[in-house]
Amino acid sequence: MHSDNSPAPSQTDVLICLDNQQAATRIGSVLSERGLTVASIPSTGIQQWFEPSGCQVVVTHTAMIGEVRTRLKLPIVNLEAFIFDRPEHVTEGAARQFDGEAFVKRVFAIMGDTQKRASR
């Protein structure tokens, strides 16, 4: 996984734009395991970023969506849409849970839509 804030020289399917590099690494690993190429940059690096070759989708959080849309003309998946409160956390586990399966499905759905639009 490419993880600095310079443009990736090779094709990248998904650009992850998050300041939490631990979260970006985990998400990148999940997507890489599904056969996608991933690049990661902190949200502070978005102004210097140029769309990587072949990039089809950007993963970011709510606060960055406006800036990403202004800078990059790519579809966006809001990571926060897949984080849910767990009311049962009082007795066990974390207060919030990430729905990784739904997230991956959404990324692939958007990529499929992007490919359909490009072939028209």
trRosetta pair geometry for C-beta under 8 A, 3 or more apart (Angstrom, degrees):
i j d omega theta_ij theta_ji phi_ij phi_ji
1 25 7.2 153 79 -131 157 66
1 28 4.6 67 -129 157 151 138
1 29 7.4 -76 -39 -68 143 59
1 32 6.2 -94 -69 -61 102 142
1 38 5.2 -20 -128 82 99 102
1 39 7.3 163 -173 -104 73 31
1 40 6.3 30 161 -1 115 112
2 8 4.6 119 86 -103 176 113
2 12 7.0 -74 33 -95 134 125
2 38 7.4 -167 34 105 78 55
2 39 4.2 -20 71 -119 116 82
2 40 6.8 170 91 25 62 66
3 21 7.3 79 -170 -151 122 110
3 24 7.5 129 -130 119 103 124
3 25 7.4 12 -107 -88 141 87
3 28 7.8 -84 -83 -34 103 176
3 39 7.7 -172 -75 -163 37 55
3 40 4.8 -1 -117 63 73 108
4 41 7.6 10 123 -105 29 78
5 41 4.6 94 -114 -141 77 102
5 42 6.4 -50 -77 30 124 82
5 44 8.0 -50 -108 87 157 76
5 45 3.3 -113 -144 -144 135 154
5 48 6.3 71 147 73 107 122
5 49 6.9 -90 -171 -71 79 94
6 48 7.7 -51 -104 130 48 119
7 49 6.6 134 -83 -149 76 59
7 50 4.9 -14 -92 49 133 96
7 52 6.1 166 -165 -90 82 78
8 12 4.9 86 68 -43 152 128
8 39 4.5 -116 -40 -92 139 141
8 52 4.4 13 51 -120 106 134
8 53 7.7 -118 92 27 92 81
10 37 7.2 -101 114 -178 108 153
10 52 7.9 14 84 -175 42 117
10 53 7.1 -102 157 55 26 118
11 37 6.0 98 105 61 77 154
11 52 7.1 124 -155 145 31 102
11 53 4.8 -80 -100 100 63 98
11 54 3.8 19 -152 30 102 143
11 55 8.0 -172 -170 -48 63 57
12 15 6.2 69 131 -69 132 78
12 37 5.2 -123 -127 115 45 105
12 38 6.7 63 -157 -146 94 10
12 39 4.4 -26 -133 -12 150 112
12 52 3.8 28 32 105 121 147
12 53 7.0 106 18 60 73 59
12 54 6.4 152 50 75 42 92
12 55 4.9 5 88 -82 92 90
13 31 7.7 -161 85 163 118 121
13 36 4.3 -111 70 -161 145 93
13 37 4.9 121 2 51 91 72
13 38 6.9 -40 57 -70 87 53
13 54 6.6 -42 -83 129 50 103
13 55 6.7 118 -178 -124 11 47
13 56 5.7 -20 -166 22 65 106
13 57 7.4 4 152 33 71 87
13 111 6.9 8 -176 -118 106 137
14 28 7.9 -175 92 -115 117 68
14 31 5.5 -69 43 173 154 158
14 36 5.4 36 -1 155 115 135
14 37 7.4 166 26 87 73 48
14 38 5.0 -20 70 -110 98 78
14 39 7.6 180 92 29 52 63
14 55 7.2 130 -88 -147 10 81
14 56 7.1 -39 -76 56 58 82
14 57 5.5 -19 -116 72 78 90
14 58 7.5 146 -165 -103 63 25
14 59 6.1 25 179 -11 111 108
14 107 6.5 -3 -101 -161 136 127
15 38 7.8 155 -93 -160 24 60
15 39 5.3 -19 -113 69 70 96
15 40 7.6 155 -166 -91 53 31
15 41 7.0 -11 -173 15 99 102
15 49 7.6 115 -163 174 144 145
15 51 7.9 -108 -34 -136 150 59
15 52 6.4 154 -74 16 112 114
15 55 5.3 18 -28 -150 107 135
15 57 7.5 -167 31 98 72 44
15 58 4.8 -25 72 -111 100 76
15 59 7.2 -176 90 24 48 69
15 72 7.5 -128 64 -140 153 172
15 74 7.3 86 32 80 121 163
16 24 4.8 143 130 -147 132 93
16 27 5.8 145 -120 92 142 124
16 28 5.7 -101 -3 -68 152 94
16 38 6.2 22 -12 -174 111 107
16 39 7.1 -171 25 92 75 44
16 40 4.3 -18 67 -108 108 81
16 41 7.5 156 83 25 59 54
16 58 7.7 156 -92 -163 22 59
16 59 4.8 -18 -112 65 70 108
16 60 7.6 154 -165 -72 46 58
17 40 7.8 -180 -74 -154 32 55
17 41 5.7 -10 -110 69 71 86
17 42 7.6 54 -161 155 60 14
17 43 5.3 86 163 -92 91 69
17 46 5.8 47 -147 -83 133 110
17 49 8.0 -114 -100 9 115 168
17 58 5.8 4 2 -174 117 108
17 59 7.0 166 25 80 67 52
17 60 4.3 -16 71 -91 100 106
17 64 5.9 -160 118 144 116 152
17 68 5.9 160 63 -95 160 123
18 21 7.4 166 99 -77 94 35
18 23 5.6 -92 140 87 154 110
18 24 4.4 -173 60 -69 115 102
18 27 7.6 96 5 28 148 141
18 40 7.3 -41 40 -157 87 100
18 42 7.2 -58 96 -127 35 48
18 43 6.6 5 -128 -39 14 95
18 59 7.4 -30 -34 113 108 89
18 60 6.5 -179 -66 -130 70 56
18 61 6.4 83 -112 -17 90 105
18 64 8.0 -142 -95 8 48 156
18 79 7.1 14 -83 -1 127 158
19 42 5.0 54 -111 -154 58 93
19 43 5.2 -53 -49 17 88 100
19 44 6.9 67 -100 -12 102 92
20 23 4.0 42 107 18 116 114
20 24 6.4 158 92 -17 62 86
21 24 5.1 -50 -139 40 39 116
21 25 6.1 45 157 -25 68 102
21 40 7.3 107 -135 145 76 136
21 42 7.1 -45 -67 -80 94 94
22 25 5.9 -52 -149 33 28 112
22 26 6.6 26 153 -16 61 105
23 26 5.8 -55 -148 37 33 110
23 27 6.2 27 156 -14 67 109
23 79 7.7 89 157 172 127 158
24 27 5.9 -57 -144 41 28 108
24 28 6.0 32 155 -21 64 111
24 40 4.4 113 164 -151 126 134
25 28 5.6 -55 -144 39 27 115
25 29 6.3 32 155 -23 63 104
25 40 7.2 -48 -71 -39 52 174
26 29 5.7 -53 -151 31 30 113
26 30 6.7 30 152 -18 63 103
27 30 5.7 -51 -151 33 34 112
27 31 6.4 27 154 -12 66 108
27 59 6.3 -155 151 123 145 156
27 79 7.1 -59 -98 -116 153 127
27 103 7.8 -90 -134 146 102 145
28 31 5.9 -60 -146 42 30 106
28 32 6.0 33 155 -22 67 110
28 38 4.3 171 -143 121 88 152
28 40 5.5 -65 -66 -51 139 125
29 32 5.6 -54 -141 37 29 112
29 33 6.3 34 156 -24 63 104
30 33 5.9 -54 -154 30 27 113
30 34 7.0 18 150 -11 60 107
30 100 6.1 -123 -143 -160 155 119
30 103 7.9 42 117 94 149 122
30 104 6.5 -117 148 -77 113 115
31 34 5.7 -61 -156 39 37 108
31 36 4.5 -54 163 62 94 127
31 38 5.2 108 88 -68 126 131
31 104 7.1 -177 -93 -116 67 90
31 107 6.7 -80 -112 131 112 169
32 35 7.7 104 -177 -29 34 8
32 36 6.3 -98 -89 67 35 69
32 37 7.5 49 -110 -111 79 29
32 38 5.6 -88 -61 8 90 121
34 104 6.1 155 -54 -155 160 124
34 108 7.6 -103 155 -65 144 117
36 107 7.6 -52 -56 141 167 133
37 54 8.0 47 61 96 126 128
39 52 5.7 122 8 -28 152 158
39 55 7.6 -60 29 -97 119 119
41 45 4.3 -114 175 80 112 127
41 46 6.7 141 109 -73 128 57
41 49 5.7 -169 42 -80 174 135
42 45 5.1 94 60 1 74 103
43 46 5.7 -14 -165 -23 50 116
43 60 6.9 98 -96 -144 107 113
43 61 8.0 -67 -67 36 140 96
43 63 7.9 34 -163 96 168 99
43 64 4.8 -113 -130 -103 131 137
43 67 7.4 87 -173 81 101 140
45 48 5.6 -61 -170 45 71 104
45 49 6.0 82 133 -45 85 104
46 49 5.4 -54 -146 20 38 122
46 64 7.2 157 -41 -163 155 115
46 67 5.9 98 95 135 153 114
46 68 6.3 -97 -146 -92 145 66
46 71 5.3 142 157 50 102 169
46 72 7.7 -97 -164 -18 101 109
47 71 6.7 -120 -99 -109 43 138
49 71 6.9 68 66 152 97 134
49 72 7.3 -29 103 -63 113 116
51 55 5.4 -141 -173 47 83 129
51 72 5.6 128 -79 -137 96 99
51 73 7.4 -47 -64 43 145 74
51 74 6.6 151 -121 -43 118 121
52 55 4.5 97 63 -42 83 118
55 58 7.5 40 164 -65 121 76
55 74 6.1 -44 122 -106 104 151
56 74 7.0 143 161 -154 19 111
56 75 7.3 -9 155 40 64 105
56 110 7.3 148 139 119 100 89
56 111 4.7 68 123 -122 145 83
56 114 4.6 154 -162 85 102 161
56 115 7.4 -13 -130 -49 139 79
57 74 6.2 172 -116 161 23 111
57 75 5.1 -37 -114 80 80 94
57 76 7.2 148 -166 -101 75 20
57 77 5.9 36 170 -13 122 104
57 107 6.0 172 90 -149 158 76
57 110 5.0 91 -98 107 135 128
57 111 5.8 -84 -19 -69 124 81
57 114 6.9 -138 -55 -29 87 148
58 68 5.4 -175 120 -176 155 136
58 72 6.0 110 -48 89 146 146
58 74 5.0 109 -17 93 102 123
58 75 7.3 177 24 91 75 44
58 76 5.0 -28 71 -109 96 72
58 77 7.2 -175 89 24 45 70
59 76 7.7 141 -97 -163 23 63
59 77 4.9 -23 -105 68 73 103
59 79 5.7 72 177 -60 94 100
59 107 7.1 -22 -73 -99 114 115
60 64 4.3 -105 169 85 130 124
60 65 6.3 168 90 -76 121 58
60 68 5.3 -170 2 -42 161 154
60 76 6.2 -43 33 -156 104 111
60 77 7.8 132 24 72 56 55
60 78 6.9 -36 79 -112 65 53
60 79 6.7 -133 106 -4 16 102
61 64 5.6 76 59 18 67 104
61 65 7.8 -107 103 -38 32 82
61 78 6.7 74 -142 -158 29 74
61 79 5.3 -48 -84 48 71 107
61 80 5.3 79 -146 -31 81 108
62 65 6.0 -35 -156 -11 34 115
62 78 5.9 52 -74 -155 64 122
62 80 5.1 -38 -27 31 101 148
64 67 5.5 -66 -161 49 62 108
64 68 5.4 61 144 -26 90 107
65 68 5.8 -60 -144 39 28 110
65 69 6.2 28 159 -20 65 108
65 76 5.8 127 -133 138 88 162
65 78 6.3 -19 -77 -91 124 106
66 69 5.8 -57 -149 36 27 111
66 70 6.4 27 155 -19 63 107
67 70 5.6 -54 -148 35 33 113
67 71 6.2 17 159 -8 67 113
68 71 6.0 -67 -143 46 28 102
68 72 5.7 -33 -179 39 70 106
68 74 7.8 -69 161 59 102 94
68 76 5.8 110 105 -99 136 131
69 72 7.3 -71 -111 63 16 66
69 76 6.8 -69 -68 -27 85 139
75 110 4.8 -166 119 -175 147 122
75 113 7.4 87 -62 81 164 117
75 114 6.1 -125 4 -71 130 113
77 81 7.7 -113 179 40 69 122
77 103 7.3 105 163 -159 135 78
77 106 5.6 128 -131 121 123 116
77 107 5.6 -47 -46 -86 164 73
77 110 6.2 -141 -63 1 103 156
78 81 4.6 85 88 -15 100 108
79 82 6.3 -71 -172 37 45 104
79 83 7.2 39 141 -24 74 108
79 103 7.2 29 -132 -131 63 127
80 83 5.5 -55 -151 27 49 114
81 106 8.0 127 90 -108 126 175
82 98 5.9 46 123 -161 96 71
82 99 4.7 -124 -170 55 88 87
82 100 7.4 103 158 -74 134 27
82 102 5.6 180 -127 87 107 106
82 103 4.3 31 -121 -72 172 100
82 106 7.5 -139 -67 14 125 143
83 96 5.4 17 177 174 100 120
83 97 7.1 164 -153 80 58 34
83 98 5.4 -26 -98 -96 75 68
83 99 7.7 -154 -77 8 26 77
84 96 6.7 158 80 -156 34 71
84 97 5.4 -24 62 61 86 86
84 99 6.4 48 -4 -30 115 108
85 89 8.0 -100 -179 -2 68 127
85 95 6.6 -31 -145 160 73 78
85 96 5.9 -45 -101 -101 43 73
86 89 4.5 99 93 -43 102 101
86 93 6.3 -44 111 102 156 121
86 94 6.8 89 34 91 135 63
86 95 6.1 -176 49 -175 88 28
86 96 6.4 179 2 -100 91 17
86 97 5.2 75 -50 -16 120 110
87 90 7.4 -17 164 -7 54 102
88 91 6.1 -49 178 41 75 98
88 92 6.6 -12 139 50 95 86
88 93 7.3 40 102 48 89 115
89 92 6.9 -103 -138 79 36 41
89 93 5.3 -95 -120 87 75 80
89 94 5.9 -53 -128 114 126 25
89 95 4.4 177 101 -97 170 46
89 96 7.8 -7 -62 -22 154 35
93 97 7.7 11 153 -74 131 107
94 97 6.6 140 79 -72 106 68
98 103 7.2 -9 171 -26 94 141
99 102 4.2 11 131 29 119 116
99 103 6.2 147 96 -24 69 88
100 103 5.4 -56 -145 35 33 117
100 104 6.3 30 160 -18 69 104
101 104 6.1 -55 -149 35 29 107
101 105 6.5 29 153 -17 62 108
102 105 5.6 -55 -148 38 32 114
102 106 6.3 36 153 -23 65 105
103 106 5.8 -58 -153 33 29 111
103 107 6.6 29 152 -19 64 103
104 107 5.7 -50 -149 33 34 112
104 108 6.5 28 156 -11 66 106
105 108 6.0 -61 -151 42 30 107
105 109 6.1 33 152 -24 66 108
106 109 5.5 -53 -143 35 31 114
106 110 6.4 29 158 -16 65 104
107 110 6.1 -59 -152 37 27 107
107 111 6.3 26 152 -17 63 109
108 111 5.5 -54 -144 39 34 113
108 112 6.2 39 155 -22 66 104
109 112 5.7 -53 -150 34 30 113
109 113 6.5 30 152 -17 63 104
110 113 5.6 -52 -149 37 34 112
110 114 6.3 39 151 -23 65 104
111 114 5.5 -50 -148 33 33 116
111 115 6.5 33 153 -18 65 103
112 115 5.8 -53 -148 35 32 109
112 116 6.4 33 152 -20 65 104
113 116 5.6 -53 -148 34 33 113
113 117 6.4 32 155 -18 65 105
114 117 5.9 -56 -151 36 30 109
114 118 6.4 28 153 -20 64 109
115 118 5.7 -55 -146 36 32 112
115 119 6.4 25 158 -18 65 109
116 119 6.1 -63 -150 36 28 106
116 120 7.2 40 151 -37 61 98
117 120 6.0 -45 -160 9 36 115
